[in-house]
Amino acid sequence: MLRLLVGLALLPLSASLSWVCAKTLAGVAVGSAGAAPFAAGLGLALSGWLVARFAVIDPLGPLGWGARLARWAYVLGHELTHALAAWALGGSVYGIKVAEDGGHVDLSHSNAFIALAPYCVPLYVCAVALGYRVVLWLRPDFAGEALFLGLMGAALAFHLLLTWDALTETVQPDLKAAGGVVFSWAVIAAVNGFVVLVLLKALFPESVGLLARLREAGRGAVWVWSGAWAVSRPAAVGAWRRFGA
């Protein structure tokens, strides 16, 4: 019950953060001259997702194989993130199973953080960033910023789109384990919105005002709660006068 109430309390902030995040992402992709490779990566990943979702007829054809490989890669990243989250909290990982239609990881214990980590942490985005830093360490003169931005855009879109598929196409036991659907959706939306805003600030610091975006999201949540209180206040006062006195 407590997590349900927390989830309900978080929903306005989650929705506001998601809206601000979407606006910021679109603004950077369209309005920032230096973001062209990033926007191209986003667009290619989105196009691939649309093709896989609506245009693949033969699952054994080239497009079908590509869609299956993408799903397998997502499941692999999903289960690895469960494992990494468990390791980070001192847990043990006994085995990982990965298949196109789903996977499983055997852990010594779990909690809400471990259960929701794959939906919130863009593992392949982190892998691209780490890989680029390693390349720069090995070859400081490497001129690959455009490639890096393109891969970051594609990896971010991959995380967001495949996470959406995972949450909407099948019933995920992770959500129940974390504390229920309402709590899990609220946390996932809020964390993803915040993570994307921070990522955009890191990639395009001159184009994204992080604090201004966070304040905008906060004002949106306050507006929702203020409106809800204004609507419900007369009924609450009447109930108190009738039953509380």
QUIWO-V787832 format. One record per residue. N is the residue number from 1. RES is the residue in one small letter. SS is DSSP state (H for helix, E for strand, - for the rest). PHI is phi in degrees with one decimal (NA if undefined). Layout:
N,RES,SS,PHI ; N,RES,SS,PHI
This chain:
1,m,-,NA ; 2,l,H,-60.6 ; 3,r,H,-69.9 ; 4,l,H,-62.7 ; 5,l,H,-64.3 ; 6,v,H,-62.7 ; 7,g,H,-62.0 ; 8,l,H,-62.6 ; 9,a,H,-66.9 ; 10,l,H,-81.6 ; 11,l,H,-55.5 ; 12,p,H,-59.6 ; 13,l,H,-66.6 ; 14,s,H,-62.1 ; 15,a,H,-64.5 ; 16,s,H,-66.2 ; 17,l,H,-62.3 ; 18,s,H,-62.8 ; 19,w,H,-66.4 ; 20,v,H,-63.9 ; 21,c,H,-61.3 ; 22,a,H,-62.7 ; 23,k,H,-62.7 ; 24,t,H,-65.9 ; 25,l,H,-62.1 ; 26,a,H,-65.3 ; 27,g,H,-64.4 ; 28,v,H,-67.4 ; 29,a,H,-63.8 ; 30,v,H,-94.9 ; 31,g,H,-99.1 ; 32,s,-,-99.7 ; 33,a,H,-64.5 ; 34,g,H,-77.3 ; 35,a,H,-96.7 ; 36,a,H,-57.8 ; 37,p,H,-63.7 ; 38,f,H,-62.6 ; 39,a,H,-64.0 ; 40,a,H,-64.3 ; 41,g,H,-62.8 ; 42,l,H,-58.9 ; 43,g,H,-64.4 ; 44,l,H,-64.6 ; 45,a,H,-65.3 ; 46,l,H,-63.8 ; 47,s,H,-61.9 ; 48,g,H,-62.2 ; 49,w,H,-65.1 ; 50,l,H,-63.6 ; 51,v,H,-63.4 ; 52,a,H,-63.5 ; 53,r,H,-80.5 ; 54,f,H,-124.3 ; 55,a,-,-117.6 ; 56,v,-,-80.9 ; 57,i,-,-101.9 ; 58,d,-,-98.3 ; 59,p,-,-66.6 ; 60,l,-,-98.9 ; 61,g,-,-79.7 ; 62,p,H,-56.9 ; 63,l,H,-66.3 ; 64,g,H,-63.5 ; 65,w,H,-63.9 ; 66,g,H,-63.1 ; 67,a,H,-65.2 ; 68,r,H,-66.6 ; 69,l,H,-63.8 ; 70,a,H,-63.6 ; 71,r,H,-65.0 ; 72,w,H,-63.8 ; 73,a,H,-64.1 ; 74,y,H,-65.9 ; 75,v,H,-61.9 ; 76,l,H,-59.5 ; 77,g,H,-62.4 ; 78,h,H,-59.7 ; 79,e,H,-70.5 ; 80,l,H,-63.2 ; 81,t,H,-67.8 ; 82,h,H,-54.7 ; 83,a,H,-63.8 ; 84,l,H,-63.2 ; 85,a,H,-64.0 ; 86,a,H,-65.6 ; 87,w,H,-59.5 ; 88,a,H,-60.9 ; 89,l,-,-99.3 ; 90,g,-,85.2 ; 91,g,-,-83.0 ; 92,s,-,-113.2 ; 93,v,E,-114.0 ; 94,y,E,-97.8 ; 95,g,E,178.5 ; 96,i,E,-129.9 ; 97,k,E,-116.9 ; 98,v,E,-129.2 ; 99,a,E,-143.2 ; 100,e,-,-58.7 ; 101,d,-,-96.0 ; 102,g,E,150.1 ; 103,g,E,-151.1 ; 104,h,E,-158.3 ; 105,v,E,-129.8 ; 106,d,E,-92.0 ; 107,l,E,-120.7 ; 108,s,-,-71.0 ; 109,h,-,-162.2 ; 110,s,-,-144.4 ; 111,n,-,-154.0 ; 112,a,H,-62.5 ; 113,f,H,-61.6 ; 114,i,H,-66.0 ; 115,a,H,-65.7 ; 116,l,H,-97.6 ; 117,a,H,-53.4 ; 118,p,H,-64.0 ; 119,y,H,-82.7 ; 120,c,H,-111.2 ; 121,v,-,-99.6 ; 122,p,-,-78.4 ; 123,l,H,-59.2 ; 124,y,H,-72.1 ; 125,v,H,-63.2 ; 126,c,H,-62.2 ; 127,a,H,-65.4 ; 128,v,H,-63.8 ; 129,a,H,-62.6 ; 130,l,H,-64.7 ; 131,g,H,-61.0 ; 132,y,H,-66.2 ; 133,r,H,-64.8 ; 134,v,H,-64.6 ; 135,v,H,-61.7 ; 136,l,H,-66.0 ; 137,w,H,-68.0 ; 138,l,H,-77.5 ; 139,r,-,-133.8 ; 140,p,-,-58.6 ; 141,d,-,-90.8 ; 142,f,-,-67.1 ; 143,a,-,-99.3 ; 144,g,-,-127.6 ; 145,e,H,-62.7 ; 146,a,H,-63.9 ; 147,l,H,-63.7 ; 148,f,H,-59.6 ; 149,l,H,-64.0 ; 150,g,H,-62.4 ; 151,l,H,-67.0 ; 152,m,H,-64.8 ; 153,g,H,-62.5 ; 154,a,H,-65.2 ; 155,a,H,-66.9 ; 156,l,H,-65.5 ; 157,a,H,-62.0 ; 158,f,H,-57.9 ; 159,h,H,-62.5 ; 160,l,H,-66.1 ; 161,l,H,-71.7 ; 162,l,H,-72.2 ; 163,t,H,-64.6 ; 164,w,H,-59.5 ; 165,d,H,-59.5 ; 166,a,H,-62.1 ; 167,l,H,-80.9 ; 168,t,H,-105.7 ; 169,e,H,-92.2 ; 170,t,-,-135.3 ; 171,v,-,-80.2 ; 172,q,-,-95.3 ; 173,p,H,-64.2 ; 174,d,H,-58.7 ; 175,l,H,-66.0 ; 176,k,H,-65.1 ; 177,a,H,-64.9 ; 178,a,H,-79.3 ; 179,g,-,134.9 ; 180,g,-,114.0 ; 181,v,H,-66.9 ; 182,v,H,-62.7 ; 183,f,H,-59.6 ; 184,s,H,-66.3 ; 185,w,H,-61.9 ; 186,a,H,-62.4 ; 187,v,H,-66.2 ; 188,i,H,-60.8 ; 189,a,H,-64.3 ; 190,a,H,-65.6 ; 191,v,H,-67.1 ; 192,n,H,-63.7 ; 193,g,H,-59.9 ; 194,f,H,-65.5 ; 195,v,H,-62.1 ; 196,v,H,-65.5 ; 197,l,H,-61.7 ; 198,v,H,-63.5 ; 199,l,H,-62.5 ; 200,l,H,-63.7 ; 201,k,H,-64.0 ; 202,a,H,-67.5 ; 203,l,H,-79.7 ; 204,f,-,-132.1 ; 205,p,-,-60.5 ; 206,e,-,-81.4 ; 207,s,-,-99.5 ; 208,v,-,-124.8 ; 209,g,-,-94.2 ; 210,l,H,-62.1 ; 211,l,H,-63.2 ; 212,a,H,-64.5 ; 213,r,H,-66.7 ; 214,l,H,-66.7 ; 215,r,H,-63.7 ; 216,e,H,-61.4 ; 217,a,H,-63.9 ; 218,g,H,-63.7 ; 219,r,H,-63.6 ; 220,g,H,-62.8 ; 221,a,H,-66.1 ; 222,v,H,-62.8 ; 223,w,H,-60.7 ; 224,v,H,-63.8 ; 225,w,H,-69.3 ; 226,s,H,-64.5 ; 227,g,H,-65.0 ; 228,a,H,-64.1 ; 229,w,H,-68.2 ; 230,a,H,-62.8 ; 231,v,H,-75.2 ; 232,s,H,-88.9 ; 233,r,H,-59.0 ; 234,p,H,-59.0 ; 235,a,H,-67.0 ; 236,a,H,-65.8 ; 237,v,H,-64.2 ; 238,g,H,-63.2 ; 239,a,H,-65.1 ; 240,w,H,-64.8 ; 241,r,H,-64.6 ; 242,r,H,-80.8 ; 243,f,H,-110.8 ; 244,g,H,-87.8 ; 245,a,-,-76.1
